[in-house]
């Protein structure tokens, strides 16, 4: 081979192109990779959700929805052997993976009836499904704790979310309405009982268009059931609405006289107290502007913490403490009462010029006779209030300080004076008075017996006088008959003259004579005296104390039957 000429030797060259034979495998490889990637992308991402039970969840059948649009399906269901929770694997479509965020919420939609809320009725025919609330966070997450109850308002719905702490939740539950001046503006979303604090926490939602109604001075209170109030204003019966009786109800507002606070930010979690009623909510807005000490020398029955303090009928504060612990000195025997004036009430009723006078204003008030006194607000219930007023007729006082408190002098008015009169009546010695009255009654009875004896004698005199007058009348009749007799006229003139003189002498005793009239008047007077004495005897017999207290002008005379002989 080496002896061959150069022209006879073959020329060997290396090929620089890939063989066409490899084109098909390469295309197949790329196609396979593309199909694998497409399959993975179409299959989506797997996330895990933990539930307490798997009721209504079926593999490859139960859907995952967001706003009622299918975004995935249940791929697996496993039971954790340690805590017996159910782990459900959800396959989410790739195009919807952006909805899976750190604060996303998932729950099983099934028919539910809880408190005032009824949900999931549509699943009676279509079957249960898992609903997703995307949340607002931008961070992703692959493992979630599912909710056992669906939230009433998704996180994506704009509005104000707050938390309320209550010692007594009453009938308020998930689904209860939030009202402002009788208008529904939100709902209760959650209810959680904390065993460490023994309080119930409510999560509430208020629609965005009403969120401006809530500020830092807002108070929340629950609407109670039937409530009967009996106070100085009379009887007040509050009848709740039907929905508040069944599902509970929460009201809110700013207490009267309180200035609106700052608006709330939706970026921060705000906590409020849920009060038992509106009065409690208004009381919580109390801001002490000043404290004064009152030393009472009378009973403080009916006076308690929270008792109103008024100035000439205007509410200005409340009673804070009633205790001897307020006074360090043992020389003070009066009952110390600490009162507080409310900043809001003072601003409502008095201009700044009167509120900012300071110590000089207090000196002027004491000089004008400012005094404190207990007055009744309702005699039926025994409620009282503390009244501040001016009494110019009382001696003036200088500013007195006891245990670092300024003292407002007191005076007894109203109820205290009534109690003093009652005490005086209770201290009267009634038994000696009754003994003396008994003795007086016995003497009166003895006297009446004597009077009755005298009355009996007077009746005898009247009877004898009446008999004499009858006899005189008979004698005058007989004498007239004699004078008119014809035989008498035939007598001599001297005899007739004597008879005429006799007739003239006894003429005063006739019916028209003066003596006869005097006798009749005397008899009438005797009868009147007799009747008066009888009436007095009857009055004393019926009411012996009339000798001391006189006859009651309002007492009607008791009719008596006529005596029969």
C-alpha positions in Angstrom: 0.0 0.0 0.0 2.9 2.3 0.7 4.3 1.7 -2.8 1.2 3.0 -4.4 1.4 6.3 -6.1 -0.1 9.3 -4.3 -2.9 9.5 -6.7 -4.0 6.0 -5.9 -4.2 6.7 -2.1 -7.8 7.5 -0.6 -8.4 10.9 1.0 -10.0 10.7 4.4 -12.0 13.8 5.9 -13.9 14.1 9.2 -17.6 15.0 8.8 -18.8 18.3 10.6 -22.6 17.8 10.3 -25.0 15.7 12.5 -26.5 12.9 10.9 -30.0 13.3 9.7 -30.7 10.1 11.5 -30.7 11.9 15.0 -33.2 14.5 14.0 -36.2 12.3 14.8 -35.0 11.3 18.3 -34.2 14.9 19.1 -37.6 16.1 18.1 -39.1 13.3 20.0 -37.2 14.3 23.1 -38.3 17.9 23.0 -41.8 16.9 22.3 -41.8 14.7 25.4 -40.4 17.4 27.6 -43.0 19.8 26.3 -45.8 17.3 27.0 -44.5 16.6 30.5 -44.3 20.3 31.3 -47.7 20.9 29.8 -49.1 18.1 31.8 -47.6 19.4 35.0 -48.8 22.9 34.3 -52.3 21.7 33.6 -52.4 19.6 36.6 -51.6 22.5 38.9 -50.2 22.7 42.4 -51.2 20.5 45.4 -52.1 22.2 48.7 -53.1 20.6 51.9 -56.1 21.6 54.1 -56.8 20.2 57.6 -60.4 19.6 58.7 -62.0 18.0 61.7 -64.0 15.6 59.5 -64.4 14.7 55.9 -68.2 14.9 55.8 -69.4 15.5 52.3 -65.9 15.4 50.7 -65.3 12.9 47.9 -62.0 12.3 46.0 -62.0 13.5 42.3 -65.6 14.7 42.7 -65.6 17.5 45.4 -64.7 20.8 43.7 -62.7 23.7 45.0 -64.4 27.0 44.1 -63.8 30.7 44.5 -66.8 33.0 43.8 -68.6 29.9 42.7 -66.0 29.3 39.9 -64.1 25.9 39.8 -60.4 26.4 40.5 -59.4 22.8 41.5 -60.5 19.5 42.8 -60.0 17.2 45.8 -57.2 14.7 45.0 -56.6 12.9 48.3 -58.1 12.4 51.8 -55.9 11.1 54.6 -56.4 10.7 58.4 -53.7 11.8 60.7 -53.3 9.0 63.3 -52.0 11.3 66.0 -54.6 14.0 66.3 -57.3 12.3 64.1 -57.6 15.3 61.9 -58.4 14.9 58.2 -55.8 16.1 55.6 -57.4 16.9 52.3 -55.2 17.4 49.2 -56.4 20.0 46.8 -55.2 20.2 43.2 -55.4 23.9 42.2 -55.3 24.9 38.5 -52.1 26.7 37.5 -53.9 29.9 36.4 -55.5 30.2 39.8 -52.4 29.6 41.9 -52.2 33.4 42.6 -55.4 33.1 44.7 -53.6 30.8 47.2 -52.2 33.3 49.7 -51.0 33.2 53.3 -54.2 34.6 54.7 -56.5 32.6 52.4 -59.4 30.8 54.1 -61.0 27.5 53.1 -64.1 25.8 54.4 -66.6 23.1 53.3 -69.9 24.5 52.0 -72.7 22.3 53.3 -76.2 23.0 54.6 -76.0 24.8 57.9 -78.4 26.3 60.4 -76.6 28.2 63.2 -78.1 31.0 65.3 -79.5 33.6 62.9 -77.7 32.3 59.8 -78.8 29.7 57.3 -76.3 28.8 54.5 -75.4 26.1 51.9 -79.0 25.2 50.9 -77.9 24.9 47.2 -75.7 22.0 48.1 -78.7 19.8 48.9 -78.8 18.9 45.1 -75.3 19.6 43.8 -73.3 18.2 46.8 -70.8 19.8 49.1 -67.8 21.7 47.8 -64.8 23.6 49.3 -64.9 27.4 49.0 -61.9 29.6 49.0 -61.5 33.2 50.2 -58.3 34.5 48.6 -57.3 37.0 51.3 -55.2 40.2 50.9 -51.6 38.9 51.5 -49.1 38.7 48.7 -47.2 35.8 50.3 -48.0 32.2 49.2 -48.6 29.1 51.4 -49.3 25.4 50.8 -50.8 24.2 54.1 -53.9 25.6 55.7 -56.3 24.9 58.6 -59.8 24.8 57.3 -62.7 26.6 58.9 -65.5 24.6 60.4 -67.9 27.5 59.9 -67.9 29.8 56.8 -67.1 33.5 57.4 -70.2 35.7 56.8 -68.1 38.2 54.9 -65.0 37.4 52.7 -61.8 39.2 53.4 -61.9 40.6 49.9 -65.1 42.5 50.7 -64.1 46.1 51.8 -65.3 47.2 55.2 -64.3 47.6 58.8 -63.5 44.6 61.0 -63.4 45.0 64.8 -63.3 42.8 67.9 -65.6 43.2 70.9 -65.0 41.7 74.4 -68.0 40.9 76.5 -68.4 39.5 80.0 -72.0 38.6 79.4 -72.6 37.9 75.7 -76.3 37.3 76.2 -78.1 36.0 73.1 -75.5 37.5 70.6 -74.1 34.9 68.3 -72.7 34.5 64.8 -75.0 36.2 62.3 -76.4 38.7 64.8 -76.9 42.2 63.3 -74.9 45.3 64.1 -77.3 48.4 64.2 -76.8 52.1 64.2 -79.9 54.1 65.0 -82.1 51.2 64.0 -80.3 50.6 60.7 -78.5 47.3 59.9 -74.9 48.2 59.1 -73.0 44.9 59.7 -73.0 41.4 61.2 -71.2 39.3 63.8 -68.8 37.0 62.1 -67.3 35.0 64.9 -67.7 34.1 68.6 -64.9 32.8 70.7 -64.8 32.1 74.5 -61.5 32.7 76.2 -61.2 30.5 79.3 -58.2 32.4 80.8 -60.1 35.8 80.9 -63.6 34.3 81.2 -64.7 36.7 78.4 -66.3 36.2 75.0 -64.7 37.7 71.9 -66.9 38.7 68.9 -65.5 39.4 65.5 -67.7 41.9 63.7 -67.8 43.4 60.2 -69.2 46.8 59.2 -69.9 47.7 55.6 -67.4 50.1 54.1 -70.1 52.8 53.4 -70.9 52.8 57.2 -67.4 52.5 58.5 -67.1 56.2 59.1 -69.8 55.9 61.8 -67.3 54.2 64.1 -64.6 56.3 65.8 -62.5 56.2 69.0 -65.4 57.4 71.2 -67.9 54.9 69.9 -69.6 52.6 72.5 -71.1 49.2 71.7 -73.9 47.6 73.7 -76.1 44.6 73.2 -79.9 45.0 73.1 -81.4 43.1 76.0 -84.8 41.5 76.4 -87.8 43.1 78.1 -86.7 45.8 80.5 -88.8 47.7 83.0 -87.3 50.8 84.5 -88.9 52.7 87.4 -87.1 56.0 88.2 -87.7 59.7 88.8 -88.9 60.0 85.2 -91.6 57.4 85.7 -92.1 53.9 84.3 -90.3 53.0 81.1 -91.0 49.6 79.5 -88.6 48.6 76.7 -89.8 45.9 74.3 -87.1 44.4 72.0 -87.6 43.5 68.4 -88.3 40.0 67.4 -85.0 39.5 65.7 -83.1 40.6 68.8 -85.0 38.1 70.9 -84.2 35.3 68.6 -80.7 36.1 67.3 -79.4 38.9 69.5 -78.5 42.4 68.4 -75.7 44.9 68.9 -76.1 48.7 68.8 -73.4 51.3 68.8 -73.1 55.1 69.0 -71.4 58.0 70.7 -72.8 58.9 74.1 -74.7 62.2 74.3 -72.5 65.1 75.1 -69.3 63.3 74.0 -67.4 64.8 71.1 -66.8 62.6 68.1 -63.4 60.8 68.2 -60.9 60.1 65.5 -61.8 57.8 62.6 -60.5 54.2 62.7 -57.9 52.7 60.4 -58.7 49.5 58.5 -55.0 48.5 58.7 -55.0 47.9 62.5 -57.0 45.6 64.7 -59.3 47.5 67.0 -60.8 46.1 70.2 -63.9 47.5 72.0 -65.9 46.5 75.0 -69.4 45.1 74.5 -71.5 46.6 77.3 -74.7 45.1 78.7 -77.0 48.0 77.9 -77.0 51.6 76.7 -76.9 53.0 80.2 -73.7 51.1 81.0 -72.2 52.2 77.7 -73.0 55.9 78.5 -71.5 55.5 82.0 -68.3 54.1 80.5 -67.8 57.5 78.7 -67.4 59.2 82.1 -64.3 61.5 82.3 -63.6 63.0 85.7 -63.0 66.7 85.6 -62.8 67.3 89.3 -63.3 65.5 92.6 -64.9 66.9 95.8 -65.5 65.5 99.3 -68.9 65.7 101.0 -69.3 65.0 104.7 -72.8 63.9 105.6 -74.2 63.9 109.1 -77.3 61.8 108.1 -78.1 58.3 106.8 -76.7 57.5 103.3 -79.3 54.8 102.7 -80.1 54.8 99.0 -76.8 56.6 98.1 -74.4 54.3 96.2 -71.6 54.3 93.7 -72.9 55.8 90.4 -75.7 57.9 92.1 -76.3 61.0 90.0 -75.0 64.4 91.1 -77.1 67.3 89.8 -76.8 71.1 89.9 -80.3 72.6 90.0 -81.6 69.6 88.0 -78.7 69.5 85.5 -76.7 66.3 85.6 -73.0 67.1 86.3 -71.4 64.0 87.8 -71.8 60.9 90.0 -70.9 59.5 93.4 -67.6 57.6 93.2 -66.8 56.3 96.7 -68.6 56.1 100.1 -66.1 55.1 102.7 -64.5 56.2 105.9 -61.2 55.2 104.3 -61.3 58.5 102.4 -60.5 60.4 105.6 -57.3 59.8 107.5 -58.3 61.9 110.5 -60.3 60.1 113.2 -61.8 63.4 114.4 -64.4 63.4 111.6 -67.5 61.5 112.5 -69.5 62.4 109.3 -69.8 59.9 106.5 -67.3 60.8 103.7 -68.7 60.8 100.1 -66.4 61.4 97.2 -68.1 62.8 94.1 -66.8 63.3 90.5 -67.8 65.9 88.0 -68.0 64.7 84.4 -66.0 66.6 81.8 -68.5 65.9 79.0 -71.5 67.0 81.1 -69.8 70.2 82.3 -68.9 71.1 78.7 -72.5 70.4 77.6 -74.2 72.6 80.3 -71.7 75.4 81.1 -69.7 77.8 79.0 -65.8 77.7 79.2 -65.8 81.0 81.3 -67.6 79.2 84.2 -65.6 76.0 83.9 -62.2 77.6 84.0 -62.6 79.8 87.1 -60.5 77.4 89.2 -60.1 78.0 92.9 -61.4 81.5 92.7 -64.6 80.2 91.2 -65.0 77.7 94.1 -64.4 80.4 96.7 -67.1 82.5 95.1 -69.5 79.6 95.0 -69.0 78.8 98.7 -69.4 82.5 99.5 -72.7 82.5 97.7 -73.9 79.5 99.8 -73.1 76.4 97.7 -74.3 73.4 99.5 -74.8 69.7 98.9 -77.8 67.7 100.0 -79.5 64.4 99.5 -82.9 64.6 97.8 -85.3 61.8 96.9 -85.8 61.1 93.2 -88.4 58.4 93.7 -90.2 57.9 97.0 -91.7 54.6 95.8 -88.3 52.9 95.1 -86.3 54.9 97.6 -83.9 56.3 95.0 -82.1 59.5 95.8 -79.6 61.8 94.2 -77.0 64.3 95.4 -78.1 67.9 94.7 -75.8 71.0 94.5 -77.5 74.4 94.9 -77.0 77.8 96.4 -78.5 78.7 99.8 -77.7 82.4 100.3 -79.5 82.5 103.7 -76.9 80.1 105.2 -73.6 81.3 106.6 -70.7 81.5 104.2 -67.8 79.0 104.3 -64.2 79.2 103.3 -62.4 76.5 101.2 -61.8 73.5 103.5 -59.4 70.7 102.5 -59.6 67.2 104.2 -57.2 64.4 103.1 -56.3 66.4 100.0 -59.9 66.8 98.9 -61.8 70.0 98.7 -64.9 69.8 100.9 -68.4 71.1 99.8 -70.6 71.9 102.9 -73.9 70.2 103.3 -77.4 71.1 104.4 -80.5 69.0 105.2 -83.4 69.4 102.9 -86.2 67.4 101.6 -86.0 63.8 102.7 -83.7 64.6 105.6 -86.2 67.0 107.1 -89.1 64.5 106.6 -87.0 61.9 108.4 -86.3 64.3 111.2 -90.0 64.9 111.7 -90.7 61.2 111.7 -88.0 60.7 114.3 -89.6 63.3 116.5 -93.0 61.6 116.1 -91.4 58.2 116.9 -89.8 59.7 120.0 -93.1 61.0 121.4 -94.2 59.4 124.7 -97.5 58.0 123.6 -98.3 55.8 126.6 -98.4 58.5 129.3 -100.5 60.6 126.9 -103.0 57.7 126.5 -103.1 57.3 130.3 -104.0 60.9 130.8 -106.6 60.7 128.0 -108.2 57.7 129.7 -108.4 59.6 133.0 -109.9 62.6 131.1 -112.5 60.3 129.5 -113.5 58.9 132.9 -113.9 62.4 134.3 -116.0 63.3 131.2 -118.2 60.3 131.7 -118.8 61.2 135.3 -119.6 64.8 134.3 -122.0 63.6 131.7 -123.8 61.5 134.3 -124.3 64.7 136.4 -125.4 66.6 133.4 -127.9 63.9 132.5 -129.2 64.1 136.1 -129.6 67.8 135.7 -131.3 67.3 132.4 -133.8 65.1 134.1 -134.6 67.9 136.6 -134.9 70.4 133.8 -137.4 68.1 132.1 -139.5 68.0 135.3 -139.5 71.8 135.5 -140.6 72.1 131.9 -143.4 69.7 132.5 -144.7 71.5 135.6 -144.5 74.9 133.8 -146.4 73.5 130.9 -149.1 72.1 133.3 -149.5 75.5 135.0 -149.9 77.2 131.6 -152.6 74.7 130.7 -154.4 75.4 133.9 -154.1 79.2 133.4 -155.5 78.8 129.9 -158.4 76.7 131.2 -159.1 79.4 133.9 -159.1 82.2 131.3 -161.5 80.2 129.1 -163.9 79.7 132.1 -163.7 83.3 133.1 -164.5 84.4 129.5 -167.5 82.1 129.6 -168.7 83.7 132.8 -168.3 87.2 131.6 -170.3 86.5 128.4 -173.0 84.6 130.2 -176.4 86.6 130.1 -176.9 85.9 133.7 -173.6 87.6 134.5 -174.7 90.6 132.5 -177.9 90.9 134.7 -175.8 91.2 137.8 -175.3 94.6 139.5 -172.7 96.9 138.0 -170.4 96.5 141.0 -170.1 92.8 140.6 -169.5 93.1 136.8 -166.8 95.7 137.5 -165.1 93.3 140.0 -165.1 90.5 137.4 -163.7 92.8 134.8 -160.8 93.7 137.1 -160.1 90.0 137.8 -160.1 89.4 134.1 -157.7 92.3 133.5 -155.4 91.0 136.3 -155.0 87.6 134.8 -154.9 88.9 131.1 -151.0 88.7 131.0 -151.4 85.0 131.6 -153.6 84.6 128.5 -152.3 83.3 125.1 -151.7 86.9 124.0 -150.3 88.1 127.3 -146.7 89.0 128.0 -146.3 86.5 130.8 -147.6 83.7 128.6 -145.1 84.7 125.8 -142.2 84.8 128.3 -143.1 81.4 129.6 -143.2 80.0 126.0 -139.8 81.5 125.2 -138.4 80.2 128.5 -139.7 76.7 127.6 -138.1 76.9 124.1 -134.8 77.9 125.6 -135.0 75.1 128.1 -135.7 72.7 125.2 -132.7 74.1 123.2 -130.4 73.6 126.2 -131.7 70.1 126.7 -131.1 69.2 123.0 -127.6 70.8 123.1 -126.7 68.8 126.2 -128.0 65.6 124.6 -126.0 66.2 121.4 -122.9 66.8 123.5 -123.5 63.7 125.4 -123.9 61.7 122.2 -120.8 63.2 120.7 -118.7 62.3 123.8 -120.2 58.9 123.9 -119.3 58.2 120.3 -115.9 59.9 120.3 -114.5 60.5 123.8 -111.3 62.2 122.4 -113.4 65.1 121.2 -113.0 66.6 124.6 -109.3 67.1 123.7 -109.3 67.5 119.9 -112.7 68.9 119.2 -115.3 67.7 116.7 -114.1 66.6 113.3 -115.7 69.1 110.8 -115.7 66.4 108.1 -117.6 63.9 110.2 -121.1 63.5 109.0 -123.8 63.4 111.6 -125.0 59.8 112.1 -128.8 59.7 112.0 -130.5 58.2 115.0 -133.9 56.7 115.3 -136.5 58.4 117.3 -137.0 57.1 120.7 -140.2 55.4 121.4 -141.9 55.7 124.7 
